[in-house]
Each structure stands twice: as C-alpha cells, then as structure tokens.
Amino acid sequence: MVAELGPQVGERVPDFEMVDQFGNMHDLESVMGPNGAMLLFHHSADW
C-alpha cells in the first residue's frame, strides 16, 4: 500500500540532515523554497 511507503504528497516530512555529493550538509530548512520543496529519494543499484 502506497500510504505505508513514507510521507505522502502535501504531508510535512520530519526534519533531517544529509550530506550531498559535494560533502555539503543540508537540512529541511536549507532546501525549502517559498513554495515548499520536492524531495526525491532514489535507490541506486550501487548502494
């Protein structure tokens, strides 16, 4: 069931911190724009 996979469209996600591919730290506040943000988590075969 899709609702069990994680946050749904329009739902606020929990605060987070993560490192980007350049070693820079980001959190939810740093990626939010005036209209919100779109987060895409992609699982690679390289993981």
KEVORO-76575 format. One record per residue: residue in three letters; y, x, z of N, C-alpha, C in turn. Coordinates in steps of 0.1 Angstrom, whole numbers, plus 5000, padded with zeros to 4 digits. Atoms other than C-alpha are relative to their C-alpha. Example, Ala and Ser with C-alpha at 12.3 -4.5 7.8 and 13.67 -1.06 7.14 Angstrom:
! residues 2
<residu:ALA nnorth:4988 neast:5009 nup:5000 canorth:4955 caeast:5123 caup:5078 cnorth:5012 ceast:5009 cup:5000>
<residu:SER nnorth:4989 neast:4991 nup:5000 canorth:4989 caeast:5137 caup:5071 cnorth:5011 ceast:4992 cup:5008>
! end
This chain:
! residues 47
<residu:MET nnorth:4988 neast:5008 nup:5000 canorth:5000 caeast:5000 caup:5000 cnorth:5012 ceast:5009 cup:5000>
<residu:VAL nnorth:4988 neast:4992 nup:5002 canorth:5034 caeast:5014 caup:4989 cnorth:5008 ceast:5001 cup:5013>
<residu:ALA nnorth:4992 neast:5001 nup:4988 canorth:5051 caeast:5004 caup:5022 cnorth:4995 ceast:5011 cup:5010>
<residu:GLU nnorth:5005 neast:4991 nup:4990 canorth:5029 caeast:5028 caup:5041 cnorth:5002 ceast:5015 cup:4996>
<residu:LEU nnorth:4998 neast:4986 nup:5005 canorth:5038 caeast:5059 caup:5020 cnorth:5012 ceast:5007 cup:5005>
<residu:GLY nnorth:4988 neast:4993 nup:4995 canorth:5072 caeast:5066 caup:5036 cnorth:5012 ceast:4990 cup:4999>
<residu:PRO nnorth:4988 neast:5008 nup:5000 canorth:5108 caeast:5054 caup:5036 cnorth:5001 ceast:4993 cup:4986>
<residu:GLN nnorth:4998 neast:5008 nup:5013 canorth:5115 caeast:5026 caup:5010 cnorth:5014 ceast:5000 cup:4996>
<residu:VAL nnorth:4986 neast:5000 nup:5006 canorth:5145 caeast:5022 caup:4987 cnorth:5009 ceast:4992 cup:5010>
<residu:GLY nnorth:4990 neast:5006 nup:4991 canorth:5176 caeast:5014 caup:5008 cnorth:4998 ceast:5002 cup:5015>
<residu:GLU nnorth:5003 neast:4998 nup:4986 canorth:5160 caeast:5024 caup:5041 cnorth:5005 ceast:5014 cup:5003>
<residu:ARG nnorth:4995 neast:4987 nup:4995 canorth:5176 caeast:5052 caup:5061 cnorth:4989 ceast:5009 cup:5004>
<residu:VAL nnorth:5010 neast:4991 nup:4996 canorth:5155 caeast:5083 caup:5064 cnorth:5003 ceast:5007 cup:5012>
<residu:PRO nnorth:4997 neast:4993 nup:4987 canorth:5152 caeast:5103 caup:5096 cnorth:5007 ceast:5013 cup:4996>
<residu:ASP nnorth:4994 neast:4988 nup:5002 canorth:5173 caeast:5134 caup:5100 cnorth:4990 ceast:5011 cup:4997>
<residu:PHE nnorth:5010 neast:4990 nup:5004 canorth:5157 caeast:5165 caup:5085 cnorth:5008 ceast:5013 cup:4998>
<residu:GLU nnorth:4995 neast:4987 nup:5004 canorth:5163 caeast:5202 caup:5079 cnorth:4990 ceast:5006 cup:4991>
<residu:MET nnorth:5009 neast:4993 nup:5009 canorth:5148 caeast:5222 caup:5050 cnorth:5007 ceast:5011 cup:4992>
<residu:VAL nnorth:4995 neast:4988 nup:5008 canorth:5153 caeast:5254 caup:5030 cnorth:4998 ceast:4997 cup:4985>
<residu:ASP nnorth:5001 neast:5002 nup:5014 canorth:5160 caeast:5252 caup:4993 cnorth:4994 ceast:5013 cup:4994>
<residu:GLN nnorth:5007 neast:4989 nup:5007 canorth:5146 caeast:5276 caup:4966 cnorth:5009 ceast:5013 cup:5001>
<residu:PHE nnorth:4991 neast:4988 nup:4999 canorth:5176 caeast:5300 caup:4973 cnorth:5001 ceast:5005 cup:5014>
<residu:GLY nnorth:4999 neast:4996 nup:4986 canorth:5170 caeast:5302 caup:5010 cnorth:5011 ceast:4994 cup:5009>
<residu:ASN nnorth:4989 neast:5007 nup:4993 canorth:5199 caeast:5279 caup:5020 cnorth:4994 ceast:4988 cup:5007>
<residu:MET nnorth:5004 neast:5012 nup:4992 canorth:5194 caeast:5254 caup:5048 cnorth:5008 ceast:4988 cup:4997>
<residu:HIS nnorth:4993 neast:5013 nup:5002 canorth:5202 caeast:5218 caup:5042 cnorth:4994 ceast:4990 cup:5010>
<residu:ASP nnorth:5004 neast:5011 nup:4991 canorth:5201 caeast:5187 caup:5064 cnorth:5005 ceast:4987 cup:4993>
<residu:LEU nnorth:4996 neast:5013 nup:5006 canorth:5206 caeast:5150 caup:5057 cnorth:5015 ceast:4999 cup:4997>
<residu:GLU nnorth:4986 neast:5002 nup:5001 canorth:5243 caeast:5151 caup:5063 cnorth:5006 ceast:5009 cup:4988>
<residu:SER nnorth:4995 neast:4991 nup:5011 canorth:5248 caeast:5180 caup:5038 cnorth:4997 ceast:4995 cup:4986>
<residu:VAL nnorth:5004 neast:5006 nup:5014 canorth:5231 caeast:5161 caup:5009 cnorth:5006 ceast:4987 cup:4997>
<residu:MET nnorth:4994 neast:5013 nup:5002 canorth:5248 caeast:5128 caup:5015 cnorth:5013 ceast:5000 cup:4992>
<residu:GLY nnorth:4987 neast:5002 nup:5007 canorth:5275 caeast:5118 caup:4990 cnorth:5006 ceast:4987 cup:5004>
<residu:PRO nnorth:4993 neast:5012 nup:4997 canorth:5299 caeast:5089 caup:4990 cnorth:4992 ceast:4987 cup:4998>
<residu:ASN nnorth:5009 neast:5011 nup:5003 canorth:5272 caeast:5066 caup:4976 cnorth:4986 ceast:5002 cup:5006>
<residu:GLY nnorth:5013 neast:4997 nup:4994 canorth:5243 caeast:5080 caup:4996 cnorth:4994 ceast:5012 cup:4993>
<residu:ALA nnorth:5008 neast:4989 nup:5006 canorth:5216 caeast:5103 caup:4983 cnorth:4987 ceast:4995 cup:4995>
<residu:MET nnorth:5014 neast:5003 nup:5005 canorth:5184 caeast:5102 caup:4963 cnorth:4992 ceast:5013 cup:5003>
<residu:LEU nnorth:5008 neast:4989 nup:4997 canorth:5157 caeast:5124 caup:4977 cnorth:4986 ceast:4998 cup:4993>
<residu:LEU nnorth:5012 neast:5001 nup:5007 canorth:5127 caeast:5132 caup:4956 cnorth:4991 ceast:5012 cup:5005>
<residu:PHE nnorth:5009 neast:4990 nup:4995 canorth:5097 caeast:5150 caup:4971 cnorth:4988 ceast:5001 cup:4990>
<residu:HIS nnorth:5010 neast:4999 nup:5010 canorth:5074 caeast:5164 caup:4945 cnorth:4989 ceast:5010 cup:5005>
<residu:HIS nnorth:5011 neast:4992 nup:4996 canorth:5039 caeast:5177 caup:4954 cnorth:4995 ceast:5008 cup:4988>
<residu:SER nnorth:5004 neast:4991 nup:5011 canorth:5030 caeast:5207 caup:4932 cnorth:4986 ceast:5004 cup:5002>
<residu:ALA nnorth:5013 neast:4994 nup:4999 canorth:4996 caeast:5220 caup:4924 cnorth:5000 ceast:5014 cup:5005>
<residu:ASP nnorth:4999 neast:4986 nup:4995 canorth:5008 caeast:5254 caup:4935 cnorth:5000 ceast:5000 cup:5016>
<residu:TRP nnorth:4998 neast:5000 nup:4985 canorth:5011 caeast:5243 caup:4972 cnorth:4987 ceast:5004 cup:5006>
! end
